[in-house]
């Protein structure tokens, strides 16, 4: 009885919000997934949108081809958002939406659905990621130039602070910075510099009520990453908390301690998930979660974990359940939440935290000297630094200096039964896109066209005049305006933008091995000219880390490289191959849209008379899809298991050699050989 009484008296902290990042194909299928996860004990929603939705296109737009429903759910209008949250009471839900360039629009749709449910705005809780600056550095789902993009972020912040006071209008998102190769100091300093840029933009608005600034500051949250360097990640989170408090007091004069709290959600590292021995990813995910939960003073407010098989393809509901159970076991079976911070007073932790803070302050001062985060993005300085740090990371893995179990050490292992059998990996059917195109056509035909025209006119007027974009967006949502129409209207006002790639002549790299250099030099002698590589990113996939590293290493081994960045149409890639006289075209596609996009690129190459130029493809590609691509004529396929970039360079050289040999054998013997 005594022991039971003692247990009963223990006061446990409230656990963090337990989420999984989810959404795919259609709103109806995603709604089914959400309700299933909530029934299993998930306590909040984290919505993944597909790339057309994130970049402001309808599912029947040319640029949406191959992308609909692939990396998230397709939301094209109010009807889709209504279906997405059917039977989910938004007044009681905490909803996180990973959306940036189109954040005002998706929030407008959400608010319209909440109103239909009878949920008052003042009751709604959740987050729009809405960190557009990091999109220029990492994920690439930006649309407009930095200035109008910041204006839209500001509009959401001002509107929600007044009308939706429990909503977090922005997650300053360092998660994707680490995925792009950021060191802990880069992650800290770039994220804090972004927060400063946004807060300064809000504060400097001529109509801003300065008395509300503490409330604005208190609603800014963060979304961070946690990697496998366990001690460093714990210290990084404590440094984040202390630096944020420092900025609050010294830069902005925030006196209320509650408004100065560093509030953050987390998804642990996906960059380190391996295709080889993928079952090892379970241990990686668990260890990374500990870094953001063990220290009470720096504990995440919400946690979502990737699934063990995300380097292979989309996770199934069971895979997501496995990750959710990790959180539940830690939160409810262990005694973690019964104690104060177990790291307070540690000399090791304190020293590391102080070192990170010192380096971060210096980096923040350097960024400030450039003109702040936006200027540092526009000059390409931050992007180039991320490309360089990612190059160092990859080189360390190639050299074996950074051990990755099952990849560059202890590769020998038993085959995993988890990856065997039909249905081991979830994939989205290509019919989803055709069905979405049919549904949006019916939606357009069934709405009040006059009301839509009036709503779009109001939206354009708000955009041009500088009026807060949210009321006009909500009106447009209710009138039946589509995601593509909202995006097209603002594109006409603000224009579009192409961010620096970070791959320049000045970009430092780890260099290449002599074997790769010699092979490409020999190939150049055979060609009688420098071998030329076009690196293309077709479709809307903005995850450019792999393409950047391939372009950088190809330059170092001796290729003449053309890389124009993300979001290229197949026609643009083919035109570039023709213009440059490419000897090989490399396509990087990580959104799962490789089959339809490669099919289109190959078709357009045939039309242009370029079928003799070999094509290679890199991405998250299943063995079954690899066979499909090779049957289309793709000469080589590279996936996350191909971590040694020098080996890829040698492979590219051999692809060109085989292409030359094949063309020579096709010519009549009396015809003199020509080199292409």
C-alpha positions, 0 to 999 in steps of 0.5 A: 500500500505504501508503494502504491501511495508513493506512486500515486503522489508523483506529479507527472508532466503533461506529455508532448503532442504526439503526431505523425506527418501524414497525407497522401493521394486524396482528401478522402484517403487522408481523412481515413488515415487521420481518423485511424491514427487518432483512434490509435492514440495520436493527439494532434494532426500534422498535414502533408500537402502534395507539391502542386498544393504547396506551390499554388497549382491545380492538379490539372496544371502542366507542372502538376503532371506526375506530382498529384498526391505523391508527397502529400494530400492534394487540396485544390479547393474548399470541398477538398479541405472539407473532406480532409477534416470530415468527422474531425472536430477542429475546435478540439484538434491541434493541427499542424500544416506543413505549408509555406508559400501558400500558407495564407491560402491553406489557412483560409480554407481551414478557417472556412471549414472550421466556420462550417463546423461551427468552431469559433476562430478563437478556439482553433489551435495549430500551426502553419509552418509559413517559413518562406525564407528557409524554402529558398535554402532547402525545400524549394517550395517558394513561389514569389520573390522574398519581399512579397513572400515576407509580406504574406507571412506578416499578414498571416501573423497579424491576422491570427494574432488578432483573430485566431489568438491560439494559432501559431502563425509561423514555425521557424523551420530549422528542420530542413536546414539540417536536411540540407547539410546544416551544422548545429551552428548553422541550424541555430544561426540561420533559424534565429536570423530568419525569425529576426527578419520576420519579426522586424518585418512585422514590427516595421509595418506602418499599421502595426500596433506596437503594444501587441508585439509581445503577443506576436513574439509569443506566438512564434514557434520553431520546428527543428531537427534532431540528428544522431549526435545525441549530446550535441543535439541536446545541447543545441536545443538548450542553446536555442532556448537560451538564445531565444530568451536573449533575443527576446530581451535584448533586441525586442524588450520582451519582459514577460517570461511566458512570452519568451519561452522557446516553443518548438515541435520536432521531426527527427532526422530523415537525412540519415535514414538508410536504404541499406539495412533499413531496420536499423532506422528504428534505432536511429529514430528512437535515439534521435527522439531522446535528444528532444525529450530528455531535457525538460528545459528544452523539451519539444511541445510536439513530436512527429517521427519518420517511419523506418522505411522512408528511404524506400518509399511512402510509409504504410499506416503500420509503419507510422503506427510503429513510430507513434508507439515509440513516443507513447512508450517513452511518454507513458511507460517510463518515468521521464516525465516525473523529474526535473531537468536531468542535465542541469548542473552538468559541466559537459552539457553547460560547456557545450551549450556555451560554445554553441551560443558563442559560435552562433552569436558570431554567425548571427553578427556575420549574417547581420553584416550582410544585411540580414537573412533575406539579403544573405539568401539573395546573394546566395551566401547562405545557400552556398554555405549549406552546399559546402557543409553538405559536401563535407558530410558526404565526403566524410561518409565516402571516406569512412570517417563518418560511420553509417552502420550498414552503409560504409561499415558492417554492410554484411547482414541478414536480409530484412523480412520487413521489406519482403512481400507484396505491399511492403512499400506503399505507392500512389497510383497514377490514376489519382491524378486523372481522378483529381483532374476530373473532380476539379473540372466538376468543381469549377462547373458547379460553382457560382462563376460571378462570385468567383470572379468577384472574389478574385478581383478582391484578392488582386486588389488586396495584393496590390494595395498592401491590404492584409491578404487573409480576409480576401483569401477567406472570401475567395475560399468560401466562393469556391476559388481553387488553389491554382487560381489563388496562386495565379492571381498572386503570381500576376501581382508579385511575379515569380522567383528563382533562388540561387542554387549554391553551386558556383565556381566559388563553392568549395567542395571536398574534391574528387578521387584521382580514379574518377578524374582520370576516367573523365579525362580519358573520356574527354580525349576520346570525345575531343572535348570536355564531357558535358552533363546536364543535371535536371530537376523536372516537376515540382520537387524542390529537394535539391541536395542530391542534385547540387552534390552531383553537379558540384562533384561532376565539376570537380572530376572534369565535366562541363556541368549545367545545373539551373536549379529546381522546378524545370519542365521536361521541355526546358531540360530537353532544350538545355540538353540540345543547346549545350550539346550534352553527352549525358542528362541526369534527372533528380526526382525525389517526390516519387514522380519519376515514372511519368516525368522520365517518360515525358522527358524521354518522349520529348528527347525523341521528338527533338532528335536527341534520343542518342543522349543517354539519360540517368535518374536518381531518387527514391526509386523502388526495384520495380520502378527501376525496371520500369525506367530501364525499360524506357531506356534509362541507362542507370538508376541511383538511389540513396544506397549509392552514397559514394559520389565518385562511384556515380561519376565513374558510372556516368563516364561509363554510360557515355562510353557505352553510348559512343560504342553503340553509336559507332557500331550502328554506323556503316563501316565505310562511314567515317566515325564522328564524335558526339 
